[in-house]
Amino acid sequence: MKDSAQAVIIGGGVVGASVLYHLAKIGWRDVLLIEKSELTSGSTWHAAGGMHTFNGEANISRLQKYTIDLYREIERLSGQSCGLHPNGGLMLAATQGELDSLRLICSRARYLGMETEMVSLTEAQNLNPLIDTSHFIGALWRADGGHCDPAGTTHAYVKAAQQLGAQVERFTRVLSLTPRRDRSWDVLTDKGVIRAGHVVNCAGLWAREVGHMVGIQLPVLAMEHHYLITEDIPELAGREREIVNTTDYSGEIYMRQERRGALIGTYEPHGVVWAPRRTPDDFTMQLLPEDFERLAPYFEVGFRHFPALGRAGIRKAVNGPFTFAPDGNPLVGPVRGVPNYWVACAVMAGFSQGGGIGLVLSRWMAENDPGQDILSMDVARFGAFATPKYTALKVPENYSRRFRLAYPNEELPAARPVRRSPIYERLIAAGAVMGANFGLEHALWFAPEGMARTETPTYRRSEAFPVVRAECLAVRSAVGIYETTNYGKYEITGRGARAWLDRVFASRIPRPGRLALAPMLNAAGRIVGDLSIACLAEDRFLIIGSGFAEEFHLRWFSLADVPADVFVGSAASTLAGVSIAGPRSRELVQRLTDTDLSAGAFRLFQVAETAVGLAPAILTRAGFTGELGYEIWTTPDYFATLYEELRAAGADLGLVHFGGRALSSLRLEKAYGSFNKDFRPDYTPGETGLDRYVDFGKSDFTGRAAALAERTAGARRRFVVMDVADTDVEVVGFESILKDGAAVGYVTSGAYGHCIGKSLAAGYIPAALVREGARFEIDILGEMRTATVRLQPLYDPESVRLRG
Ligand SMILES: Cc1cc2nc3c(=O)[nH]c(=O)nc-3n(C[C@H](O)[C@H](O)[C@H](O)COP(=O)(O)OP(=O)(O)OC[C@H]3O[C@@H](n4cnc5c(N)ncnc54)[C@H](O)[C@@H]3O)c2cc1C
């Protein structure tokens, strides 16, 4: 065995094999995959091999398409068959909500270049004659996907990698990982030590244990999963083509042809966690005992929906474990505080996602950038809140919902609440309907007295619609209070703070007492953050950003060479805040502070350390509603008092609570984009419009060269807000935007603008097509709607109210 390598990949399942291939392909030839047993011997060997491009997140869909398209390439390079059955897929809907969801997939697929189509139940039955269509009301067909041979595919990756010089050591166990001063690793195996520049945790069922080797607790857990293979089915005899792989949402069943019989699997509601504490070392190429008693009711649903399967005998049953993260997406990327240690684990759909994961991870390792937005797979979407108990509660919830369609207004109940602000109970008492962001409860909307706090999961307008409308109108006409504790908050202090920030952020760094909107770019000039920086003193800054990106941004900061005279810290749990917004907000806040808030004295983006009522506070004149407004930050111990004083002071001014839903509506009326939804690492300053905050005069900041090049060449596409005509449904994201029947862009977020009376869609279209009044079409749940570009915000275009 060699004693050094540029990278050591731990694990020879389909994911490790793909990472090995992609690293070799990108030019890292001195790479070594270490497998403790035979290749595929974790969860890979007994997988059903199903592959598809469907994912609620467009970037993951794209990577899934990449994965499936890649199989021909690795077959060609390796001479090893992947055993491809490119049968395509059918998705069956039994309820209106499921049908809506299929229509949404169709709308999204156009821009992604995927061939999908809503088909009649008769057509569905032609594609799969085993379906009893009486259980369904609609179907979607997609050309891509099918299934492959798990072992063949893994070996094809490995052989293709070996052709490029990569090496594999089988039957070699990694025992421990020791960091060296130069950020390389000593990888101790049962056959000796290897010095590795980088280590990649692709240990699948043992990913948790390989995390422990470097002192981290990855939120990953395995679940048992059953599928059955039937005897030959007479209905399939004599057919020239295999039936189309079929997903039955209401039955929570997937099925496909397996030789002359069928394979049927289920994601049952009360799944069983496997190896909750420690994955056995000696588990290799093993199956688990079947539990038919528990599973029978769920398979019986499948036998009703596909009756021929019920009539055929069972030839083989498989119960095997595989791993999940709490939200079902993989965990990919570098880990904060553990240099040159990478993860690619919790991959529950290795045959749909393995290739894409290898692609982005290899780029990330070689080029310091995954090359595209992969926030939804990034290991940094979880923080300290994802404890083992959280994972143990969330993973079974996710498993049980694997085939349940996620509605945009749905909040999942497991492991809630985890993080609560000091005013949580008070907000609940005020009617708050809560969501969770980075583990922290935050109000979505406030049910008036007498109204149930439950909301029907839907793609359409829910019972919350009129309530959100009332919140929006009250903010615009009087004053509202919104809790901002769930924003990401960071303190940057020290003598070198300003100089460091100047390099890390593309914007101007504000002077003491001022706040600046501050885009942050990666080296390729793409948006990795859209934050605001408040300068409290020459050496003290408070930075506010997106709450879900807390760990992502902390990791970004930690990788940005923080000098010894700069301290970067999270204020996630040490600051709590509220936004007070609306024309009467000045009057309200002035009642509680001696700081002169008159227009001339406390201008937009002014910052003061002051007292608000009894609470020492950081007061900024800022907000996200487009109204006159303030954000007030204090420590958690003062926060309840601050809240109570604000409520008392605002009672006669018409103060109302408003939640995240109202905020989404108010911000789109002002055409403000939001990080995560509208601004992500796929977009540039010119495309997002954030170029107006970039200080091109600075001599050096991350992404400067790329941002300057874009300024010279012009942005290729632009972020716009459109009003959508004649619709009673709002867009939710990733719907295609069409011009003359061709998909030219896609939606990033949407909301009803209650104060302007229009449905709004935000998204990206080619720069050449951007002009006031330009008309496009958006397929919203199967109906083509006209969307008209509005270059000026539809509410208060001159920002008179904001500056008031
Ligand atoms: C019943 C069943 C059906 C499935 N059906 C599908 C499907 O239809 N489609 C689909 O896409 N996915 C399916 N899956 C999921 C799929 O199997 C996984 O997504 C995939 O196998 C994950 O691969 P991996 O490489 O991450 O992990 P693994 O396959 O678990 O590989 C990890 C490897 O790391 C090795 N390793 C661990 N620790 C060490 C160490 N210390 N030293 C050296 N080596 C080590 C292990 O031996 C193992 O070989 C199914 C899973 C099951 C159980």
The ligand as an SDF file (V2000), in Angstrom:
LIG
                    3D

 53 58  0  0  0  0  0  0  0  0999 V2000
  -33.1270   -1.8280    0.4300 C   0  0  0  0  0  0  0  0  0  0  0  0
  -32.5360   -0.6230   -0.2030 C   0  0  0  0  0  0  0  0  0  0  0  0
  -32.9920   -0.1650   -1.4260 C   0  0  0  0  0  0  0  0  0  0  0  0
  -32.4220    0.9720   -2.0020 C   0  0  0  0  0  0  0  0  0  0  0  0
  -32.8690    1.3790   -3.2180 N   0  0  0  0  0  0  0  0  0  0  0  0
  -32.2800    2.4400   -3.8270 C   0  0  0  0  0  0  0  0  0  0  0  0
  -32.6850    2.8480   -5.1190 C   0  0  0  0  0  0  0  0  0  0  0  0
  -33.5460    2.2550   -5.7310 O   0  0  0  0  0  0  0  0  0  0  0  0
  -32.0480    3.9190   -5.6710 N   0  0  0  0  0  0  0  0  0  0  0  0
  -31.0630    4.6100   -5.0220 C   0  0  0  0  0  0  0  0  0  0  0  0
  -30.5300    5.5670   -5.5810 O   0  0  0  0  0  0  0  0  0  0  0  0
  -30.6920    4.2480   -3.7850 N   0  0  0  0  0  0  0  0  0  0  0  0
  -31.2610    3.1860   -3.1750 C   0  0  0  0  0  0  0  0  0  0  0  0
  -30.8680    2.8130   -1.9260 N   0  0  0  0  0  0  0  0  0  0  0  0
  -29.8940    3.6740   -1.2220 C   0  0  0  0  0  0  0  0  0  0  0  0
  -28.4880    3.4260   -1.6770 C   0  0  0  0  0  0  0  0  0  0  0  0
  -28.1540    2.1270   -1.3380 O   0  0  0  0  0  0  0  0  0  0  0  0
  -27.5480    4.4310   -1.0310 C   0  0  0  0  0  0  0  0  0  0  0  0
  -27.9000    5.7160   -1.4640 O   0  0  0  0  0  0  0  0  0  0  0  0
  -26.1010    4.1920   -1.3940 C   0  0  0  0  0  0  0  0  0  0  0  0
  -25.7440    2.8650   -1.2400 O   0  0  0  0  0  0  0  0  0  0  0  0
  -25.1680    5.0370   -0.5450 C   0  0  0  0  0  0  0  0  0  0  0  0
  -23.8500    4.7300   -0.8900 O   0  0  0  0  0  0  0  0  0  0  0  0
  -22.6090    5.1670   -0.0200 P   0  0  0  0  0  0  0  0  0  0  0  0
  -21.4260    4.9760   -0.8740 O   0  0  0  0  0  0  0  0  0  0  0  0
  -22.8540    6.5090    0.5400 O   0  0  0  0  0  0  0  0  0  0  0  0
  -22.5890    4.2030    1.2540 O   0  0  0  0  0  0  0  0  0  0  0  0
  -22.2600    2.6740    1.4610 P   0  0  0  0  0  0  0  0  0  0  0  0
  -22.7590    1.8380    0.3520 O   0  0  0  0  0  0  0  0  0  0  0  0
  -22.7310    2.3190    2.8260 O   0  0  0  0  0  0  0  0  0  0  0  0
  -20.6850    2.6160    1.3790 O   0  0  0  0  0  0  0  0  0  0  0  0
  -19.8310    2.9950    2.4260 C   0  0  0  0  0  0  0  0  0  0  0  0
  -18.6070    2.1300    2.3750 C   0  0  0  0  0  0  0  0  0  0  0  0
  -17.6460    2.6320    3.2950 O   0  0  0  0  0  0  0  0  0  0  0  0
  -16.9370    1.5440    3.8160 C   0  0  0  0  0  0  0  0  0  0  0  0
  -16.3380    1.9670    5.0910 N   0  0  0  0  0  0  0  0  0  0  0  0
  -16.9950    2.4290    6.1720 C   0  0  0  0  0  0  0  0  0  0  0  0
  -16.1490    2.7020    7.1720 N   0  0  0  0  0  0  0  0  0  0  0  0
  -14.9130    2.4070    6.7200 C   0  0  0  0  0  0  0  0  0  0  0  0
  -13.6250    2.4620    7.2930 C   0  0  0  0  0  0  0  0  0  0  0  0
  -13.4390    2.8860    8.5560 N   0  0  0  0  0  0  0  0  0  0  0  0
  -12.5770    2.0780    6.5480 N   0  0  0  0  0  0  0  0  0  0  0  0
  -12.7390    1.6730    5.2880 C   0  0  0  0  0  0  0  0  0  0  0  0
  -13.9530    1.5790    4.6850 N   0  0  0  0  0  0  0  0  0  0  0  0
  -15.0210    1.9360    5.3890 C   0  0  0  0  0  0  0  0  0  0  0  0
  -18.0000    0.4780    3.9700 C   0  0  0  0  0  0  0  0  0  0  0  0
  -17.4650   -0.8130    4.0440 O   0  0  0  0  0  0  0  0  0  0  0  0
  -18.8740    0.7120    2.7520 C   0  0  0  0  0  0  0  0  0  0  0  0
  -18.5420   -0.1450    1.6900 O   0  0  0  0  0  0  0  0  0  0  0  0
  -31.4000    1.6760   -1.3220 C   0  0  0  0  0  0  0  0  0  0  0  0
  -30.9410    1.2070   -0.1090 C   0  0  0  0  0  0  0  0  0  0  0  0
  -31.5050    0.0720    0.4490 C   0  0  0  0  0  0  0  0  0  0  0  0
  -30.9920   -0.3880    1.7640 C   0  0  0  0  0  0  0  0  0  0  0  0
  1  2  1  0
  2  3  1  0
  2 52  2  0
  3  4  2  0
  4  5  1  0
  4 50  1  0
  5  6  2  0
  6  7  1  0
  6 13  1  0
  7  8  2  0
  7  9  1  0
  9 10  1  0
 10 11  2  0
 10 12  1  0
 12 13  2  0
 13 14  1  0
 14 15  1  0
 14 50  1  0
 15 16  1  0
 16 17  1  0
 16 18  1  0
 18 19  1  0
 18 20  1  0
 20 21  1  0
 20 22  1  0
 22 23  1  0
 23 24  1  0
 24 25  2  0
 24 26  1  0
 24 27  1  0
 27 28  1  0
 28 29  2  0
 28 30  1  0
 28 31  1  0
 31 32  1  0
 32 33  1  0
 33 34  1  0
 33 48  1  0
 34 35  1  0
 35 36  1  0
 35 46  1  0
 36 37  1  0
 36 45  1  0
 37 38  2  0
 38 39  1  0
 39 40  1  0
 39 45  2  0
 40 41  1  0
 40 42  2  0
 42 43  1  0
 43 44  2  0
 44 45  1  0
 46 47  1  0
 46 48  1  0
 48 49  1  0
 50 51  2  0
 51 52  1  0
 52 53  1  0
M  END
$$$$
